[in-house]
């Protein structure tokens, strides 16, 4: 978040029912602004940065 100069909350969700509510059946998953951006793979830092930039413009 520092790299992108973004000030936002990050939540680590472990409750399966909350995870499933996004339609995610394979973890880990990344949800940005209520939309699933990635699931089923551990992302590299660069990949997370790209997904955040794409989602936040």
For each residue, the residues with C-beta under 8 A, 3 or more apart:
1: 4 6 7 8 10
2: 5
3: 49
4: 1 49 52 53 56
5: 2
6: 1 52 56
7: 1
8: 1
9:
10: 1
11:
12:
13: 18 19
14: 19
15: 18 19
16: 19 20
17: 20 21
18: 13 15 21 22
19: 13 14 15 16 22 24 27 29
20: 16 17 23 24 25
21: 17 18
22: 18 19 29 31 36
23: 20 36
24: 19 20 27 29 31 36 39
25: 20
26: 29 39 40
27: 19 24 39 40
28: 39 40 41 42 43
29: 19 22 24 26 36 38 39 40
30: 36 37 38 39 43 48 51
31: 22 24 34 35 36 37
32: 35 37 51 52 55 56
33: 55 56
34: 31
35: 31 32 55
36: 22 23 24 29 30 31 39
37: 30 31 32 51 55
38: 29 30 41 43 47 51
39: 24 26 27 28 29 30 36
40: 26 27 28 29
41: 28 38
42: 28
43: 28 30 38 47 48 51
44: 47 48
45: 48 49
46: 49 50
47: 38 43 44 50 51
48: 30 43 44 45 51 52
49: 3 4 45 46 52 53
50: 46 47 53 54
51: 30 32 37 38 43 47 48 54 55
52: 4 6 32 48 49 55 56
53: 4 49 50 56 57
54: 50 51 57
55: 32 33 35 37 51 52
56: 4 6 32 33 52 53
57: 53 54
